[in-house]
Amino acid sequence: MRIATWNVNSLNARLEKVVWWLDRARPDVLLMQETKLADSAAPAATFEKAGYELLHHGEGRWNGVAIASRVGIADVIENFGQPLRPQATPDVPDDEPLAEARMVSVRSCTTASVTPAGAARCSRGSSRWIRRTVSMTLAPG
């Protein structure tokens, strides 16, 4: 299985290049970060035309992650399985780690996840590393 990651820094701005690259490289799964799209604006039809199912998780400003898979998507986990929380301070949008959409995970033939820090992983069977990532990400300090 070929898995690739890409910090697209605006999927709309890079969409043509992403589709070109998918056709050329043909990865089974592409993990993308910084899509900067709301879920409703994610270009699912474009990816479908290229032979990929798209899962997107984002609110459309500074964040957003997506998984494009040509081997299927199942068992979706968003935002580490936690609900999005309101920001603690209205004038500081990133003061609450779970105030923004930052993580999505799926199971295809393996388990694949992507977070904005670029922590893309894939493992057969269980997703133990996700629990470790959640513990590290949500731990105080």
Secondary structure in CASP SS format (residue, H / E / C, confidence):
PFRMAT SS
TARGET T0000
AUTHOR 0000-0000-0000
METHOD secondary structure of the structure
MODEL  1
M C 1.00
R C 1.00
I E 1.00
A E 1.00
T E 1.00
W E 1.00
N E 1.00
V C 1.00
N C 1.00
S C 1.00
L H 1.00
N H 1.00
A H 1.00
R H 1.00
L H 1.00
E H 1.00
K H 1.00
V H 1.00
V H 1.00
W H 1.00
W H 1.00
L H 1.00
D H 1.00
R H 1.00
A H 1.00
R C 1.00
P C 1.00
D C 1.00
V E 1.00
L E 1.00
L E 1.00
M E 1.00
Q E 1.00
E C 1.00
T C 1.00
K C 1.00
L C 1.00
A E 1.00
D H 1.00
S H 1.00
A H 1.00
A C 1.00
P C 1.00
A H 1.00
A H 1.00
T H 1.00
F H 1.00
E H 1.00
K H 1.00
A C 1.00
G C 1.00
Y C 1.00
E E 1.00
L E 1.00
L E 1.00
H E 1.00
H E 1.00
G C 1.00
E E 1.00
G C 1.00
R C 1.00
W C 1.00
N C 1.00
G C 1.00
V E 1.00
A E 1.00
I E 1.00
A E 1.00
S E 1.00
R C 1.00
V C 1.00
G C 1.00
I C 1.00
A E 1.00
D E 1.00
V E 1.00
I E 1.00
E E 1.00
N H 1.00
F H 1.00
G H 1.00
Q C 1.00
P C 1.00
L C 1.00
R C 1.00
P C 1.00
Q C 1.00
A C 1.00
T E 1.00
P C 1.00
D C 1.00
V E 1.00
P C 1.00
D C 1.00
D C 1.00
E C 1.00
P C 1.00
L C 1.00
A C 1.00
E C 1.00
A C 1.00
R C 1.00
M C 1.00
V E 1.00
S E 1.00
V E 1.00
R E 1.00
S C 1.00
C C 1.00
T C 1.00
T E 1.00
A E 1.00
S E 1.00
V E 1.00
T C 1.00
P C 1.00
A C 1.00
G C 1.00
A C 1.00
A C 1.00
R E 1.00
C E 1.00
S E 1.00
R C 1.00
G C 1.00
S C 1.00
S C 1.00
R H 1.00
W H 1.00
I H 1.00
R H 1.00
R H 1.00
T H 1.00
V H 1.00
S H 1.00
M H 1.00
T H 1.00
L H 1.00
A C 1.00
P C 1.00
G C 1.00
END
